Amino acid sequence: MTVTQTIETVAGVAGLPPYRAAEDPWTPDEVAELHAELQGDAERLRREIGLAETGIADLLRDSGEGAGDDQADAGTKNFEREHEMSIANNARDMLQQTERALARLAAGTYGICESCGEPVGKYRLQAFPRATLCMSCKQKQERR
C-alpha cells in the first residue's frame, strides 16, 4: 500500500464528520460527546472571561489609589493588570475558536480542512476539537 492509499479520505456518513481511511468512522455518540465537550468549554471560557474582566476592572479602579506606592508596588500592579488582560484575551480567542467549531459542526463542515478541503482527521479532532486544518496544511502554515 502506498502512502497515497494510506491517507485516502472517506466522506462522513450523513450528519457525521468525514474521517481518513485509516481511522474508524465517527459514531453519533462520539459526535454528541464532542458537541457536549465544546459546549462545556464555551461555558467555562465565558465564566473565565467574566472573572478576568472583573479582575481587570478591580485592578484599574485600584490603580489610582497608589499615589504613595513605591516603584515595586506600581510595577506589581502593572504586572497583575497585564496578566489579567492576557488571560482574558487568551480566553476570548479560545471561545471564538470553540464557537466556530460548534458552528461548523452544526453546518456540516466540521472536520474538513479549511485549506485543502480534505478531512482534518478524526484522531486529530479528538485531540484538538478546534482544529480547522489537517496536519499537512498546519505544518505548511507553521513553516511560513
C-alpha positions in Angstrom: 0.0 0.0 0.0 1.4 3.4 -1.0 1.4 6.5 1.1 -1.3 8.0 -1.1 -3.5 5.0 -0.4 -2.9 5.2 3.3 -4.1 8.8 3.6 -7.1 8.2 1.3 -10.0 10.0 2.7 -13.6 8.9 3.3 -16.6 11.1 3.3 -18.5 11.1 6.5 -21.9 9.4 6.9 -24.8 12.0 6.5 -24.6 14.3 9.5 -21.2 12.9 10.7 -17.8 14.5 10.1 -15.5 12.9 7.5 -12.6 10.8 8.5 -9.5 9.3 6.9 -9.4 5.8 5.6 -7.0 4.6 8.3 -9.4 5.8 11.0 -12.6 4.4 12.4 -15.7 6.3 11.3 -17.4 8.8 13.6 -20.3 7.4 15.6 -23.3 9.5 16.6 -22.3 9.1 20.3 -18.8 10.4 19.6 -20.1 13.4 17.8 -22.6 14.0 20.7 -19.7 13.7 23.2 -17.6 16.1 21.1 -20.5 18.6 20.9 -21.0 18.4 24.7 -17.3 18.9 25.3 -17.2 22.0 23.1 -20.4 23.4 24.7 -18.8 22.8 28.2 -15.6 24.5 27.1 -17.6 27.5 25.7 -19.5 27.9 29.0 -16.2 27.6 31.1 -14.5 30.2 28.9 -17.3 32.6 29.2 -17.0 32.3 33.0 -13.3 32.8 32.8 -13.7 35.9 30.7 -16.2 37.3 33.2 -13.9 36.7 36.1 -10.9 38.2 34.3 -12.8 41.3 33.2 -13.9 41.7 36.8 -10.3 41.4 37.9 -9.2 43.9 35.4 -11.9 46.4 36.4 -10.8 46.0 40.1 -7.2 46.5 39.2 -7.9 49.6 37.1 -10.1 51.0 39.9 -7.4 50.4 42.5 -4.6 51.7 40.3 -5.4 55.4 41.1 -5.2 54.8 44.8 -1.5 54.0 44.9 -0.2 57.6 44.9 2.2 56.7 47.8 3.3 53.4 46.2 6.9 52.8 45.5 8.2 51.6 42.1 8.0 48.0 43.1 4.3 48.3 44.1 3.4 50.1 40.9 5.3 47.5 38.9 3.5 44.7 40.6 0.1 46.3 39.9 1.0 46.8 36.3 2.2 43.2 36.0 -1.1 42.0 37.6 -3.2 44.1 35.2 -1.2 42.9 32.2 -1.5 39.3 33.4 -5.3 39.6 33.8 -5.6 41.2 30.3 -3.6 38.4 28.8 -5.8 35.7 30.4 -8.9 37.5 29.2 -7.6 37.8 25.6 -6.5 34.2 25.6 -9.9 33.0 26.8 -11.6 35.2 24.2 -9.5 33.6 21.4 -10.3 30.1 22.7 -14.0 31.0 23.0 -14.0 32.2 19.4 -12.4 29.0 18.2 -14.8 26.9 20.2 -17.9 28.8 18.9 -16.5 28.4 15.4 -16.1 24.7 15.9 -19.7 24.4 17.1 -21.0 26.4 14.1 -19.0 24.2 11.7 -20.4 21.1 13.5 -24.0 22.5 13.1 -23.3 23.4 9.4 -21.9 20.0 8.5 -18.5 21.4 7.6 -16.7 20.3 10.8 -13.7 18.1 10.2 -13.0 19.5 6.7 -9.6 21.2 6.3 -10.2 24.9 5.5 -7.1 25.0 3.3 -7.2 21.8 1.1 -10.8 20.5 1.7 -9.6 17.1 2.9 -10.7 15.6 6.2 -8.8 17.0 9.2 -8.7 13.5 10.7 -10.8 12.0 13.5 -7.9 11.4 15.8 -6.6 15.0 15.4 -10.0 16.4 16.2 -10.4 14.2 19.2 -7.1 15.5 20.5 -7.8 19.1 19.5 -11.5 19.7 18.7 -11.0 23.2 17.5 -8.6 22.2 14.6 -9.5 23.7 11.3 -6.5 22.4 9.3 -5.3 18.9 8.5 -1.8 18.1 9.8 -0.1 18.7 6.5 -1.7 22.1 6.0 -1.0 23.0 9.6 2.7 22.1 9.2 2.9 24.2 6.0 1.3 27.1 7.9 3.8 26.8 10.7 6.8 26.8 8.3 5.8 30.2 6.9 
